[in-house]
Amino acid sequence: MYGYIEHKDQVAKRLRRIEGQVRGLQQMVEEDRYCIDILTQISAATNALQAVALELMGDHLNSCVSEAVKAGGPGAEKKIAEATDAIARLVRS
């Protein structure tokens, strides 16, 4: 079972809200809105995505990685490597 499963509906709701923000960005471009206004909204959507990503990362560490570490063996090393790679991707974005 995945770490976010207990609040899956909340995560999905946040992602739908972000989807709406992106559609709003498309509309702003189609309406020839001011560049800075569009950039401001892009920043808001980016921050919202990052917040969801951090929440999911915490869930992953507290469930999937934690369980793998308790079980030990090569599965634990694999989960730690996956988490490390995911964190690196988030830091670069």
PDB file of N, CA, C and O in Angstrom:
ATOM      1  N   MET A   1       0.853  -1.178   0.000  1.00  0.00           N
ATOM      2  CA  MET A   1       0.000   0.000   0.000  1.00  0.00           C
ATOM      3  C   MET A   1       0.900   1.243   0.000  1.00  0.00           C
ATOM      4  O   MET A   1       1.904   1.297   0.710  1.00  0.00           O
ATOM      5  N   TYR A   2       0.527   2.218  -0.793  1.00  0.00           N
ATOM      6  CA  TYR A   2       1.317   3.434  -0.920  1.00  0.00           C
ATOM      7  C   TYR A   2       1.024   4.402   0.223  1.00  0.00           C
ATOM      8  O   TYR A   2      -0.064   4.391   0.799  1.00  0.00           O
ATOM      9  N   GLY A   3       2.000   5.231   0.538  1.00  0.00           N
ATOM     10  CA  GLY A   3       1.909   6.131   1.674  1.00  0.00           C
ATOM     11  C   GLY A   3       0.814   7.169   1.588  1.00  0.00           C
ATOM     12  O   GLY A   3       0.294   7.602   2.617  1.00  0.00           O
ATOM     13  N   TYR A   4       0.451   7.578   0.388  1.00  0.00           N
ATOM     14  CA  TYR A   4      -0.550   8.629   0.232  1.00  0.00           C
ATOM     15  C   TYR A   4      -1.975   8.087   0.240  1.00  0.00           C
ATOM     16  O   TYR A   4      -2.928   8.863   0.175  1.00  0.00           O
ATOM     17  N   ILE A   5      -2.133   6.776   0.318  1.00  0.00           N
ATOM     18  CA  ILE A   5      -3.436   6.143   0.138  1.00  0.00           C
ATOM     19  C   ILE A   5      -4.476   6.653   1.143  1.00  0.00           C
ATOM     20  O   ILE A   5      -5.660   6.743   0.817  1.00  0.00           O
ATOM     21  N   GLU A   6      -4.039   6.985   2.357  1.00  0.00           N
ATOM     22  CA  GLU A   6      -4.977   7.446   3.376  1.00  0.00           C
ATOM     23  C   GLU A   6      -5.568   8.820   3.063  1.00  0.00           C
ATOM     24  O   GLU A   6      -6.644   9.156   3.559  1.00  0.00           O
ATOM     25  N   HIS A   7      -4.889   9.603   2.260  1.00  0.00           N
ATOM     26  CA  HIS A   7      -5.419  10.922   1.884  1.00  0.00           C
ATOM     27  C   HIS A   7      -5.362  11.114   0.363  1.00  0.00           C
ATOM     28  O   HIS A   7      -5.116  12.210  -0.140  1.00  0.00           O
ATOM     29  N   LYS A   8      -5.594  10.026  -0.331  1.00  0.00           N
ATOM     30  CA  LYS A   8      -5.576  10.025  -1.800  1.00  0.00           C
ATOM     31  C   LYS A   8      -6.546  11.062  -2.372  1.00  0.00           C
ATOM     32  O   LYS A   8      -6.214  11.764  -3.327  1.00  0.00           O
ATOM     33  N   ASP A   9      -7.736  11.157  -1.791  1.00  0.00           N
ATOM     34  CA  ASP A   9      -8.728  12.111  -2.295  1.00  0.00           C
ATOM     35  C   ASP A   9      -8.234  13.551  -2.181  1.00  0.00           C
ATOM     36  O   ASP A   9      -8.474  14.362  -3.075  1.00  0.00           O
ATOM     37  N   GLN A  10      -7.546  13.869  -1.086  1.00  0.00           N
ATOM     38  CA  GLN A  10      -7.011  15.216  -0.902  1.00  0.00           C
ATOM     39  C   GLN A  10      -5.918  15.516  -1.928  1.00  0.00           C
ATOM     40  O   GLN A  10      -5.854  16.618  -2.471  1.00  0.00           O
ATOM     41  N   VAL A  11      -5.065  14.535  -2.185  1.00  0.00           N
ATOM     42  CA  VAL A  11      -4.005  14.724  -3.183  1.00  0.00           C
ATOM     43  C   VAL A  11      -4.625  14.938  -4.554  1.00  0.00           C
ATOM     44  O   VAL A  11      -4.215  15.831  -5.296  1.00  0.00           O
ATOM     45  N   ALA A  12      -5.615  14.117  -4.892  1.00  0.00           N
ATOM     46  CA  ALA A  12      -6.283  14.246  -6.192  1.00  0.00           C
ATOM     47  C   ALA A  12      -6.967  15.609  -6.312  1.00  0.00           C
ATOM     48  O   ALA A  12      -6.938  16.226  -7.377  1.00  0.00           O
ATOM     49  N   LYS A  13      -7.578  16.076  -5.227  1.00  0.00           N
ATOM     50  CA  LYS A  13      -8.244  17.378  -5.241  1.00  0.00           C
ATOM     51  C   LYS A  13      -7.234  18.500  -5.493  1.00  0.00           C
ATOM     52  O   LYS A  13      -7.498  19.417  -6.270  1.00  0.00           O
ATOM     53  N   ARG A  14      -6.085  18.421  -4.835  1.00  0.00           N
ATOM     54  CA  ARG A  14      -5.042  19.437  -5.039  1.00  0.00           C
ATOM     55  C   ARG A  14      -4.542  19.425  -6.479  1.00  0.00           C
ATOM     56  O   ARG A  14      -4.304  20.480  -7.067  1.00  0.00           O
ATOM     57  N   LEU A  15      -4.384  18.224  -7.046  1.00  0.00           N
ATOM     58  CA  LEU A  15      -3.917  18.127  -8.432  1.00  0.00           C
ATOM     59  C   LEU A  15      -4.965  18.660  -9.405  1.00  0.00           C
ATOM     60  O   LEU A  15      -4.613  19.268 -10.415  1.00  0.00           O
ATOM     61  N   ARG A  16      -6.236  18.444  -9.118  1.00  0.00           N
ATOM     62  CA  ARG A  16      -7.287  19.008  -9.977  1.00  0.00           C
ATOM     63  C   ARG A  16      -7.273  20.534  -9.908  1.00  0.00           C
ATOM     64  O   ARG A  16      -7.495  21.207 -10.915  1.00  0.00           O
ATOM     65  N   ARG A  17      -7.012  21.074  -8.720  1.00  0.00           N
ATOM     66  CA  ARG A  17      -6.917  22.526  -8.572  1.00  0.00           C
ATOM     67  C   ARG A  17      -5.750  23.067  -9.405  1.00  0.00           C
ATOM     68  O   ARG A  17      -5.872  24.103 -10.057  1.00  0.00           O
ATOM     69  N   ILE A  18      -4.636  22.365  -9.374  1.00  0.00           N
ATOM     70  CA  ILE A  18      -3.467  22.774 -10.165  1.00  0.00           C
ATOM     71  C   ILE A  18      -3.787  22.679 -11.657  1.00  0.00           C
ATOM     72  O   ILE A  18      -3.394  23.545 -12.439  1.00  0.00           O
ATOM     73  N   GLU A  19      -4.494  21.635 -12.040  1.00  0.00           N
ATOM     74  CA  GLU A  19      -4.917  21.492 -13.437  1.00  0.00           C
ATOM     75  C   GLU A  19      -5.742  22.706 -13.867  1.00  0.00           C
ATOM     76  O   GLU A  19      -5.586  23.209 -14.979  1.00  0.00           O
ATOM     77  N   GLY A  20      -6.612  23.166 -12.984  1.00  0.00           N
ATOM     78  CA  GLY A  20      -7.396  24.367 -13.272  1.00  0.00           C
ATOM     79  C   GLY A  20      -6.516  25.596 -13.412  1.00  0.00           C
ATOM     80  O   GLY A  20      -6.765  26.455 -14.259  1.00  0.00           O
ATOM     81  N   GLN A  21      -5.488  25.679 -12.579  1.00  0.00           N
ATOM     82  CA  GLN A  21      -4.550  26.803 -12.683  1.00  0.00           C
ATOM     83  C   GLN A  21      -3.862  26.796 -14.046  1.00  0.00           C
ATOM     84  O   GLN A  21      -3.696  27.847 -14.665  1.00  0.00           O
ATOM     85  N   VAL A  22      -3.466  25.626 -14.507  1.00  0.00           N
ATOM     86  CA  VAL A  22      -2.772  25.529 -15.798  1.00  0.00           C
ATOM     87  C   VAL A  22      -3.729  25.898 -16.933  1.00  0.00           C
ATOM     88  O   VAL A  22      -3.336  26.575 -17.882  1.00  0.00           O
ATOM     89  N   ARG A  23      -4.978  25.454 -16.835  1.00  0.00           N
ATOM     90  CA  ARG A  23      -5.950  25.857 -17.854  1.00  0.00           C
ATOM     91  C   ARG A  23      -6.135  27.366 -17.848  1.00  0.00           C
ATOM     92  O   ARG A  23      -6.288  27.988 -18.899  1.00  0.00           O
ATOM     93  N   GLY A  24      -6.119  27.951 -16.644  1.00  0.00           N
ATOM     94  CA  GLY A  24      -6.205  29.405 -16.537  1.00  0.00           C
ATOM     95  C   GLY A  24      -5.023  30.091 -17.203  1.00  0.00           C
ATOM     96  O   GLY A  24      -5.179  31.150 -17.811  1.00  0.00           O
ATOM     97  N   LEU A  25      -3.846  29.495 -17.092  1.00  0.00           N
ATOM     98  CA  LEU A  25      -2.660  30.038 -17.763  1.00  0.00           C
ATOM     99  C   LEU A  25      -2.835  30.020 -19.273  1.00  0.00           C
ATOM    100  O   LEU A  25      -2.501  30.988 -19.957  1.00  0.00           O
ATOM    101  N   GLN A  26      -3.356  28.926 -19.782  1.00  0.00           N
ATOM    102  CA  GLN A  26      -3.597  28.832 -21.224  1.00  0.00           C
ATOM    103  C   GLN A  26      -4.554  29.933 -21.667  1.00  0.00           C
ATOM    104  O   GLN A  26      -4.353  30.565 -22.704  1.00  0.00           O
ATOM    105  N   GLN A  27      -5.586  30.152 -20.879  1.00  0.00           N
ATOM    106  CA  GLN A  27      -6.563  31.182 -21.215  1.00  0.00           C
ATOM    107  C   GLN A  27      -5.924  32.567 -21.168  1.00  0.00           C
ATOM    108  O   GLN A  27      -6.214  33.416 -22.011  1.00  0.00           O
ATOM    109  N   MET A  28      -5.060  32.794 -20.191  1.00  0.00           N
ATOM    110  CA  MET A  28      -4.378  34.083 -20.096  1.00  0.00           C
ATOM    111  C   MET A  28      -3.556  34.356 -21.349  1.00  0.00           C
ATOM    112  O   MET A  28      -3.550  35.475 -21.862  1.00  0.00           O
ATOM    113  N   VAL A  29      -2.862  33.333 -21.841  1.00  0.00           N
ATOM    114  CA  VAL A  29      -2.056  33.496 -23.059  1.00  0.00           C
ATOM    115  C   VAL A  29      -2.971  33.774 -24.247  1.00  0.00           C
ATOM    116  O   VAL A  29      -2.696  34.664 -25.052  1.00  0.00           O
ATOM    117  N   GLU A  30      -4.059  33.013 -24.355  1.00  0.00           N
ATOM    118  CA  GLU A  30      -4.995  33.216 -25.462  1.00  0.00           C
ATOM    119  C   GLU A  30      -5.601  34.611 -25.443  1.00  0.00           C
ATOM    120  O   GLU A  30      -5.918  35.172 -26.492  1.00  0.00           O
ATOM    121  N   GLU A  31      -5.762  35.171 -24.239  1.00  0.00           N
ATOM    122  CA  GLU A  31      -6.345  36.511 -24.092  1.00  0.00           C
ATOM    123  C   GLU A  31      -5.293  37.617 -24.151  1.00  0.00           C
ATOM    124  O   GLU A  31      -5.608  38.786 -23.929  1.00  0.00           O
ATOM    125  N   ASP A  32      -4.038  37.250 -24.451  1.00  0.00           N
ATOM    126  CA  ASP A  32      -2.953  38.219 -24.545  1.00  0.00           C
ATOM    127  C   ASP A  32      -2.782  39.044 -23.267  1.00  0.00           C
ATOM    128  O   ASP A  32      -2.643  40.267 -23.316  1.00  0.00           O
ATOM    129  N   ARG A  33      -2.794  38.359 -22.130  1.00  0.00           N
ATOM    130  CA  ARG A  33      -2.633  39.037 -20.856  1.00  0.00           C
ATOM    131  C   ARG A  33      -1.180  39.456 -20.666  1.00  0.00           C
ATOM    132  O   ARG A  33      -0.286  38.973 -21.361  1.00  0.00           O
ATOM    133  N   TYR A  34      -0.961  40.342 -19.736  1.00  0.00           N
ATOM    134  CA  TYR A  34       0.346  40.915 -19.430  1.00  0.00           C
ATOM    135  C   TYR A  34       1.312  39.817 -18.973  1.00  0.00           C
ATOM    136  O   TYR A  34       0.959  38.959 -18.164  1.00  0.00           O
ATOM    137  N   CYS A  35       2.522  39.862 -19.502  1.00  0.00           N
ATOM    138  CA  CYS A  35       3.538  38.824 -19.248  1.00  0.00           C
ATOM    139  C   CYS A  35       3.763  38.568 -17.760  1.00  0.00           C
ATOM    140  O   CYS A  35       3.804  37.418 -17.325  1.00  0.00           O
ATOM    141  N   ILE A  36       3.906  39.624 -16.994  1.00  0.00           N
ATOM    142  CA  ILE A  36       4.197  39.481 -15.572  1.00  0.00           C
ATOM    143  C   ILE A  36       3.049  38.789 -14.847  1.00  0.00           C
ATOM    144  O   ILE A  36       3.282  38.004 -13.928  1.00  0.00           O
ATOM    145  N   ASP A  37       1.817  39.070 -15.249  1.00  0.00           N
ATOM    146  CA  ASP A  37       0.662  38.392 -14.636  1.00  0.00           C
ATOM    147  C   ASP A  37       0.713  36.893 -14.917  1.00  0.00           C
ATOM    148  O   ASP A  37       0.417  36.082 -14.038  1.00  0.00           O
ATOM    149  N   ILE A  38       1.085  36.528 -16.134  1.00  0.00           N
ATOM    150  CA  ILE A  38       1.197  35.115 -16.492  1.00  0.00           C
ATOM    151  C   ILE A  38       2.323  34.459 -15.702  1.00  0.00           C
ATOM    152  O   ILE A  38       2.156  33.359 -15.174  1.00  0.00           O
ATOM    153  N   LEU A  39       3.462  35.127 -15.620  1.00  0.00           N
ATOM    154  CA  LEU A  39       4.593  34.590 -14.868  1.00  0.00           C
ATOM    155  C   LEU A  39       4.255  34.419 -13.393  1.00  0.00           C
ATOM    156  O   LEU A  39       4.687  33.453 -12.764  1.00  0.00           O
ATOM    157  N   THR A  40       3.497  35.339 -12.846  1.00  0.00           N
ATOM    158  CA  THR A  40       3.073  35.228 -11.449  1.00  0.00           C
ATOM    159  C   THR A  40       2.226  33.981 -11.246  1.00  0.00           C
ATOM    160  O   THR A  40       2.395  33.263 -10.260  1.00  0.00           O
ATOM    161  N   GLN A  41       1.320  33.725 -12.175  1.00  0.00           N
ATOM    162  CA  GLN A  41       0.468  32.540 -12.072  1.00  0.00           C
ATOM    163  C   GLN A  41       1.254  31.250 -12.307  1.00  0.00           C
ATOM    164  O   GLN A  41       0.956  30.220 -11.704  1.00  0.00           O
ATOM    165  N   ILE A  42       2.251  31.308 -13.177  1.00  0.00           N
ATOM    166  CA  ILE A  42       3.123  30.139 -13.377  1.00  0.00           C
ATOM    167  C   ILE A  42       3.856  29.828 -12.075  1.00  0.00           C
ATOM    168  O   ILE A  42       3.983  28.664 -11.693  1.00  0.00           O
ATOM    169  N   SER A  43       4.330  30.850 -11.405  1.00  0.00           N
ATOM    170  CA  SER A  43       5.016  30.661 -10.130  1.00  0.00           C
ATOM    171  C   SER A  43       4.075  30.023  -9.108  1.00  0.00           C
ATOM    172  O   SER A  43       4.487  29.131  -8.366  1.00  0.00           O
ATOM    173  N   ALA A  44       2.839  30.463  -9.060  1.00  0.00           N
ATOM    174  CA  ALA A  44       1.869  29.900  -8.122  1.00  0.00           C
ATOM    175  C   ALA A  44       1.607  28.427  -8.430  1.00  0.00           C
ATOM    176  O   ALA A  44       1.538  27.607  -7.515  1.00  0.00           O
ATOM    177  N   ALA A  45       1.459  28.086  -9.707  1.00  0.00           N
ATOM    178  CA  ALA A  45       1.221  26.689 -10.098  1.00  0.00           C
ATOM    179  C   ALA A  45       2.444  25.831  -9.778  1.00  0.00           C
ATOM    180  O   ALA A  45       2.311  24.702  -9.308  1.00  0.00           O
ATOM    181  N   THR A  46       3.616  26.364 -10.032  1.00  0.00           N
ATOM    182  CA  THR A  46       4.853  25.641  -9.726  1.00  0.00           C
ATOM    183  C   THR A  46       4.971  25.372  -8.230  1.00  0.00           C
ATOM    184  O   THR A  46       5.321  24.266  -7.817  1.00  0.00           O
ATOM    185  N   ASN A  47       4.678  26.384  -7.425  1.00  0.00           N
ATOM    186  CA  ASN A  47       4.738  26.213  -5.970  1.00  0.00           C
ATOM    187  C   ASN A  47       3.715  25.181  -5.494  1.00  0.00           C
ATOM    188  O   ASN A  47       3.996  24.396  -4.588  1.00  0.00           O
ATOM    189  N   ALA A  48       2.535  25.184  -6.103  1.00  0.00           N
ATOM    190  CA  ALA A  48       1.512  24.212  -5.729  1.00  0.00           C
ATOM    191  C   ALA A  48       1.964  22.790  -6.068  1.00  0.00           C
ATOM    192  O   ALA A  48       1.760  21.868  -5.278  1.00  0.00           O
ATOM    193  N   LEU A  49       2.572  22.613  -7.231  1.00  0.00           N
ATOM    194  CA  LEU A  49       3.096  21.300  -7.606  1.00  0.00           C
ATOM    195  C   LEU A  49       4.213  20.859  -6.670  1.00  0.00           C
ATOM    196  O   LEU A  49       4.277  19.695  -6.277  1.00  0.00           O
ATOM    197  N   GLN A  50       5.081  21.780  -6.318  1.00  0.00           N
ATOM    198  CA  GLN A  50       6.169  21.452  -5.400  1.00  0.00           C
ATOM    199  C   GLN A  50       5.633  21.045  -4.030  1.00  0.00           C
ATOM    200  O   GLN A  50       6.184  20.148  -3.391  1.00  0.00           O
ATOM    201  N   ALA A  51       4.576  21.691  -3.579  1.00  0.00           N
ATOM    202  CA  ALA A  51       3.985  21.340  -2.289  1.00  0.00           C
ATOM    203  C   ALA A  51       3.420  19.922  -2.321  1.00  0.00           C
ATOM    204  O   ALA A  51       3.590  19.162  -1.368  1.00  0.00           O
ATOM    205  N   VAL A  52       2.753  19.569  -3.408  1.00  0.00           N
ATOM    206  CA  VAL A  52       2.230  18.205  -3.549  1.00  0.00           C
ATOM    207  C   VAL A  52       3.384  17.215  -3.610  1.00  0.00           C
ATOM    208  O   VAL A  52       3.327  16.152  -2.992  1.00  0.00           O
ATOM    209  N   ALA A  53       4.424  17.559  -4.349  1.00  0.00           N
ATOM    210  CA  ALA A  53       5.588  16.666  -4.461  1.00  0.00           C
ATOM    211  C   ALA A  53       6.232  16.430  -3.101  1.00  0.00           C
ATOM    212  O   ALA A  53       6.591  15.297  -2.780  1.00  0.00           O
ATOM    213  N   LEU A  54       6.383  17.472  -2.304  1.00  0.00           N
ATOM    214  CA  LEU A  54       6.977  17.320  -0.977  1.00  0.00           C
ATOM    215  C   LEU A  54       6.098  16.476  -0.063  1.00  0.00           C
ATOM    216  O   LEU A  54       6.598  15.671   0.722  1.00  0.00           O
ATOM    217  N   GLU A  55       4.801  16.661  -0.169  1.00  0.00           N
ATOM    218  CA  GLU A  55       3.879  15.846   0.624  1.00  0.00           C
ATOM    219  C   GLU A  55       4.002  14.373   0.240  1.00  0.00           C
ATOM    220  O   GLU A  55       4.077  13.502   1.107  1.00  0.00           O
ATOM    221  N   LEU A  56       4.023  14.102  -1.064  1.00  0.00           N
ATOM    222  CA  LEU A  56       4.156  12.723  -1.528  1.00  0.00           C
ATOM    223  C   LEU A  56       5.508  12.130  -1.140  1.00  0.00           C
ATOM    224  O   LEU A  56       5.594  10.948  -0.807  1.00  0.00           O
ATOM    225  N   MET A  57       6.552  12.937  -1.181  1.00  0.00           N
ATOM    226  CA  MET A  57       7.870  12.457  -0.778  1.00  0.00           C
ATOM    227  C   MET A  57       7.868  12.077   0.693  1.00  0.00           C
ATOM    228  O   MET A  57       8.418  11.040   1.067  1.00  0.00           O
ATOM    229  N   GLY A  58       7.258  12.902   1.528  1.00  0.00           N
ATOM    230  CA  GLY A  58       7.151  12.581   2.946  1.00  0.00           C
ATOM    231  C   GLY A  58       6.379  11.291   3.172  1.00  0.00           C
ATOM    232  O   GLY A  58       6.762  10.455   3.990  1.00  0.00           O
ATOM    233  N   ASP A  59       5.284  11.144   2.434  1.00  0.00           N
ATOM    234  CA  ASP A  59       4.500   9.910   2.533  1.00  0.00           C
ATOM    235  C   ASP A  59       5.345   8.700   2.126  1.00  0.00           C
ATOM    236  O   ASP A  59       5.304   7.653   2.772  1.00  0.00           O
ATOM    237  N   HIS A  60       6.097   8.861   1.062  1.00  0.00           N
ATOM    238  CA  HIS A  60       6.936   7.770   0.563  1.00  0.00           C
ATOM    239  C   HIS A  60       8.000   7.380   1.596  1.00  0.00           C
ATOM    240  O   HIS A  60       8.219   6.197   1.860  1.00  0.00           O
ATOM    241  N   LEU A  61       8.650   8.379   2.167  1.00  0.00           N
ATOM    242  CA  LEU A  61       9.682   8.106   3.165  1.00  0.00           C
ATOM    243  C   LEU A  61       9.096   7.441   4.411  1.00  0.00           C
ATOM    244  O   LEU A  61       9.686   6.517   4.970  1.00  0.00           O
ATOM    245  N   ASN A  62       7.937   7.920   4.833  1.00  0.00           N
ATOM    246  CA  ASN A  62       7.321   7.398   6.057  1.00  0.00           C
ATOM    247  C   ASN A  62       6.641   6.049   5.882  1.00  0.00           C
ATOM    248  O   ASN A  62       6.331   5.382   6.869  1.00  0.00           O
ATOM    249  N   SER A  63       6.408   5.644   4.661  1.00  0.00           N
ATOM    250  CA  SER A  63       5.746   4.349   4.465  1.00  0.00           C
ATOM    251  C   SER A  63       6.644   3.392   3.676  1.00  0.00           C
ATOM    252  O   SER A  63       7.207   2.458   4.247  1.00  0.00           O
ATOM    253  N   CYS A  64       6.775   3.615   2.399  1.00  0.00           N
ATOM    254  CA  CYS A  64       7.501   2.680   1.526  1.00  0.00           C
ATOM    255  C   CYS A  64       8.949   2.490   1.965  1.00  0.00           C
ATOM    256  O   CYS A  64       9.412   1.361   2.123  1.00  0.00           O
ATOM    257  N   VAL A  65       9.658   3.594   2.162  1.00  0.00           N
ATOM    258  CA  VAL A  65      11.080   3.503   2.536  1.00  0.00           C
ATOM    259  C   VAL A  65      11.218   2.951   3.948  1.00  0.00           C
ATOM    260  O   VAL A  65      12.056   2.086   4.204  1.00  0.00           O
ATOM    261  N   SER A  66      10.405   3.446   4.851  1.00  0.00           N
ATOM    262  CA  SER A  66      10.464   2.980   6.237  1.00  0.00           C
ATOM    263  C   SER A  66      10.213   1.475   6.333  1.00  0.00           C
ATOM    264  O   SER A  66      10.932   0.769   7.040  1.00  0.00           O
ATOM    265  N   GLU A  67       9.206   0.992   5.633  1.00  0.00           N
ATOM    266  CA  GLU A  67       8.905  -0.443   5.651  1.00  0.00           C
ATOM    267  C   GLU A  67      10.042  -1.259   5.040  1.00  0.00           C
ATOM    268  O   GLU A  67      10.381  -2.331   5.542  1.00  0.00           O
ATOM    269  N   ALA A  68      10.629  -0.751   3.958  1.00  0.00           N
ATOM    270  CA  ALA A  68      11.739  -1.462   3.325  1.00  0.00           C
ATOM    271  C   ALA A  68      12.951  -1.520   4.247  1.00  0.00           C
ATOM    272  O   ALA A  68      13.637  -2.540   4.309  1.00  0.00           O
ATOM    273  N   VAL A  69      13.217  -0.437   4.957  1.00  0.00           N
ATOM    274  CA  VAL A  69      14.355  -0.403   5.874  1.00  0.00           C
ATOM    275  C   VAL A  69      14.129  -1.393   7.021  1.00  0.00           C
ATOM    276  O   VAL A  69      15.049  -2.105   7.424  1.00  0.00           O
ATOM    277  N   LYS A  70      12.907  -1.433   7.537  1.00  0.00           N
ATOM    278  CA  LYS A  70      12.600  -2.393   8.606  1.00  0.00           C
ATOM    279  C   LYS A  70      12.802  -3.830   8.127  1.00  0.00           C
ATOM    280  O   LYS A  70      13.278  -4.680   8.879  1.00  0.00           O
ATOM    281  N   ALA A  71      12.435  -4.096   6.862  1.00  0.00           N
ATOM    282  CA  ALA A  71      12.588  -5.444   6.305  1.00  0.00           C
ATOM    283  C   ALA A  71      14.049  -5.755   6.011  1.00  0.00           C
ATOM    284  O   ALA A  71      14.458  -6.915   6.048  1.00  0.00           O
ATOM    285  N   GLY A  72      14.838  -4.722   5.718  1.00  0.00           N
ATOM    286  CA  GLY A  72      16.254  -4.903   5.434  1.00  0.00           C
ATOM    287  C   GLY A  72      16.513  -5.501   4.069  1.00  0.00           C
ATOM    288  O   GLY A  72      15.595  -5.669   3.265  1.00  0.00           O
ATOM    289  N   GLY A  73      17.765  -5.820   3.815  1.00  0.00           N
ATOM    290  CA  GLY A  73      18.167  -6.448   2.564  1.00  0.00           C
ATOM    291  C   GLY A  73      18.290  -5.474   1.409  1.00  0.00           C
ATOM    292  O   GLY A  73      18.252  -4.259   1.599  1.00  0.00           O
ATOM    293  N   PRO A  74      18.439  -6.025   0.191  1.00  0.00           N
ATOM    294  CA  PRO A  74      18.634  -5.187  -0.989  1.00  0.00           C
ATOM    295  C   PRO A  74      17.432  -4.319  -1.318  1.00  0.00           C
ATOM    296  O   PRO A  74      17.579  -3.276  -1.955  1.00  0.00           O
ATOM    297  N   GLY A  75      16.232  -4.738  -0.889  1.00  0.00           N
ATOM    298  CA  GLY A  75      15.042  -3.917  -1.122  1.00  0.00           C
ATOM    299  C   GLY A  75      15.135  -2.579  -0.432  1.00  0.00           C
ATOM    300  O   GLY A  75      14.676  -1.567  -0.961  1.00  0.00           O
ATOM    301  N   ALA A  76      15.732  -2.568   0.760  1.00  0.00           N
ATOM    302  CA  ALA A  76      15.904  -1.322   1.502  1.00  0.00           C
ATOM    303  C   ALA A  76      16.857  -0.382   0.766  1.00  0.00           C
ATOM    304  O   ALA A  76      16.588   0.811   0.628  1.00  0.00           O
ATOM    305  N   GLU A  77      17.945  -0.925   0.307  1.00  0.00           N
ATOM    306  CA  GLU A  77      18.919  -0.108  -0.426  1.00  0.00           C
ATOM    307  C   GLU A  77      18.290   0.470  -1.693  1.00  0.00           C
ATOM    308  O   GLU A  77      18.541   1.621  -2.049  1.00  0.00           O
ATOM    309  N   LYS A  78      17.476  -0.331  -2.365  1.00  0.00           N
ATOM    310  CA  LYS A  78      16.813   0.136  -3.589  1.00  0.00           C
ATOM    311  C   LYS A  78      15.856   1.280  -3.284  1.00  0.00           C
ATOM    312  O   LYS A  78      15.849   2.285  -3.996  1.00  0.00           O
ATOM    313  N   LYS A  79      15.046   1.141  -2.234  1.00  0.00           N
ATOM    314  CA  LYS A  79      14.092   2.199  -1.868  1.00  0.00           C
ATOM    315  C   LYS A  79      14.811   3.479  -1.467  1.00  0.00           C
ATOM    316  O   LYS A  79      14.367   4.573  -1.815  1.00  0.00           O
ATOM    317  N   ILE A  80      15.908   3.354  -0.746  1.00  0.00           N
ATOM    318  CA  ILE A  80      16.677   4.541  -0.349  1.00  0.00           C
ATOM    319  C   ILE A  80      17.252   5.223  -1.587  1.00  0.00           C
ATOM    320  O   ILE A  80      17.228   6.450  -1.690  1.00  0.00           O
ATOM    321  N   ALA A  81      17.769   4.431  -2.524  1.00  0.00           N
ATOM    322  CA  ALA A  81      18.318   5.000  -3.763  1.00  0.00           C
ATOM    323  C   ALA A  81      17.226   5.695  -4.568  1.00  0.00           C
ATOM    324  O   ALA A  81      17.442   6.782  -5.104  1.00  0.00           O
ATOM    325  N   GLU A  82      16.051   5.069  -4.653  1.00  0.00           N
ATOM    326  CA  GLU A  82      14.923   5.695  -5.369  1.00  0.00           C
ATOM    327  C   GLU A  82      14.559   7.036  -4.738  1.00  0.00           C
ATOM    328  O   GLU A  82      14.375   8.035  -5.434  1.00  0.00           O
ATOM    329  N   ALA A  83      14.458   7.043  -3.414  1.00  0.00           N
ATOM    330  CA  ALA A  83      14.104   8.278  -2.710  1.00  0.00           C
ATOM    331  C   ALA A  83      15.167   9.349  -2.910  1.00  0.00           C
ATOM    332  O   ALA A  83      14.845  10.518  -3.121  1.00  0.00           O
ATOM    333  N   THR A  84      16.424   8.953  -2.844  1.00  0.00           N
ATOM    334  CA  THR A  84      17.520   9.900  -3.054  1.00  0.00           C
ATOM    335  C   THR A  84      17.447  10.503  -4.448  1.00  0.00           C
ATOM    336  O   THR A  84      17.610  11.713  -4.609  1.00  0.00           O
ATOM    337  N   ASP A  85      17.204   9.672  -5.457  1.00  0.00           N
ATOM    338  CA  ASP A  85      17.081  10.154  -6.827  1.00  0.00           C
ATOM    339  C   ASP A  85      15.889  11.106  -6.976  1.00  0.00           C
ATOM    340  O   ASP A  85      15.985  12.133  -7.648  1.00  0.00           O
ATOM    341  N   ALA A  86      14.770  10.755  -6.344  1.00  0.00           N
ATOM    342  CA  ALA A  86      13.582  11.599  -6.419  1.00  0.00           C
ATOM    343  C   ALA A  86      13.830  12.954  -5.763  1.00  0.00           C
ATOM    344  O   ALA A  86      13.412  13.986  -6.288  1.00  0.00           O
ATOM    345  N   ILE A  87      14.500  12.952  -4.631  1.00  0.00           N
ATOM    346  CA  ILE A  87      14.835  14.204  -3.957  1.00  0.00           C
ATOM    347  C   ILE A  87      15.750  15.047  -4.831  1.00  0.00           C
ATOM    348  O   ILE A  87      15.575  16.262  -4.926  1.00  0.00           O
ATOM    349  N   ALA A  88      16.717  14.415  -5.465  1.00  0.00           N
ATOM    350  CA  ALA A  88      17.622  15.155  -6.365  1.00  0.00           C
ATOM    351  C   ALA A  88      16.844  15.789  -7.507  1.00  0.00           C
ATOM    352  O   ALA A  88      17.116  16.931  -7.880  1.00  0.00           O
ATOM    353  N   ARG A  89      15.879  15.065  -8.067  1.00  0.00           N
ATOM    354  CA  ARG A  89      15.058  15.629  -9.156  1.00  0.00           C
ATOM    355  C   ARG A  89      14.246  16.824  -8.660  1.00  0.00           C
ATOM    356  O   ARG A  89      14.108  17.821  -9.369  1.00  0.00           O
ATOM    357  N   LEU A  90      13.709  16.722  -7.445  1.00  0.00           N
ATOM    358  CA  LEU A  90      12.927  17.826  -6.904  1.00  0.00           C
ATOM    359  C   LEU A  90      13.793  19.049  -6.642  1.00  0.00           C
ATOM    360  O   LEU A  90      13.368  20.180  -6.881  1.00  0.00           O
ATOM    361  N   VAL A  91      14.995  18.825  -6.156  1.00  0.00           N
ATOM    362  CA  VAL A  91      15.899  19.945  -5.864  1.00  0.00           C
ATOM    363  C   VAL A  91      16.301  20.661  -7.158  1.00  0.00           C
ATOM    364  O   VAL A  91      16.437  21.885  -7.179  1.00  0.00           O
ATOM    365  N   ARG A  92      16.489  19.900  -8.224  1.00  0.00           N
ATOM    366  CA  ARG A  92      16.891  20.498  -9.510  1.00  0.00           C
ATOM    367  C   ARG A  92      15.752  21.258 -10.168  1.00  0.00           C
ATOM    368  O   ARG A  92      16.001  22.159 -10.969  1.00  0.00           O
ATOM    369  N   SER A  93      14.526  20.924  -9.856  1.00  0.00           N
ATOM    370  CA  SER A  93      13.403  21.592 -10.544  1.00  0.00           C
ATOM    371  C   SER A  93      13.060  22.922  -9.950  1.00  0.00           C
ATOM    372  O   SER A  93      12.142  23.591 -10.425  1.00  0.00           O
TER     373      SER A  93
END
